[in-house]
Amino acid sequence: MVQSTSEECRALLMDITTSKKFSFSGIPEVSYLSSRKVCVAGYLGVIPYEPVLRLQQILMQARAKGNVPDVLLLLQHLPVFTTGRFRGEEDIIVPPEVLTQKGIAVFHTNRGGSITYHGPGQLVGYPILNLQENRLGVREYIWKLEEVVIKLLLTLGIQSHRVAKCRGGVWVGEDKICSVGIHVSHHITMHGFALNVNTDLQHFEYINPCGIKGAVTTSISKLLGYPVEVETIIGSLLHSFSVAFRLKCQQGDDKWLAMLDALSG
């Protein structure tokens, strides 16, 4: 099964590498390999954490070899806590049986930062970008990810900001609305940001979010006073991302969904 999955993923990447052009519904054909200014963006729906982690790893390797353009994966996760490379598990403040009862998994990752929560109603973005080609340092890259969210929230009438002592995230007043945590290897990024849209905020009470004791989280829906669906803000997010990174986002949902199917067996 592992060999079959690997072969299928390699075939899908070969399709991306050898095809001169791709055509997506409602979007003109674009030659990916002729321009570094193209970013393939895909919305994957609600997906478990592990196959998306594996997809990121595959795309990261392919991006490092120049076999795929920059990529932005957008999705929601099933309930999961993820910890950082060096810390996070100590910030789970409920017994393991509570997490089991609630159906919340825990994954150790190689990103920076501490623990955070992902779940339905949260828009997660995983950019697989070549920082060197985009002429970005790590700090500037994180700043731009935060800027993407800040500008998106502004279109909804929500004023947000960074907090200097809490690097990697976006806040509204004293409440955190978005977490940012990344990993970079050979100039290629993975992991990214998690924006609370209409998330179940109760799950954040089981942890010290981002390792901050007493931190309070909020969401777009809570701030606006009415439910907001994740899918309704994706267009604005893509526009904000394109402006911040000076990349032309083209939709490629089908390619990444096919790879996820292969990874899920």
Secondary structure, DSSP 8 states (H G I E B T S, - for coil): -HHHHHHHHHHHHHHHHH-S-EEETTEEEE-GGG-TTEEEEEEEEEE-HHHHHHHHHHHHHHHHTTSS-EEEEEEEESSEEEE-SS--GGGB-S-HHHHHHHT-EEEE-SSSSS-EEE-TTEEEEEEE-BTTTTT--HHHHHHHHHHHHHHHHHHTT---B--TTS-SEEEETTEEEEEEEEEEETTEEEEEEEEESS--GGGGGGB-GGG-TT-EE--HHHHHTS---GGGGHHHHHHHHHHHHT-EEEE-HHHHHHHHHHHT-
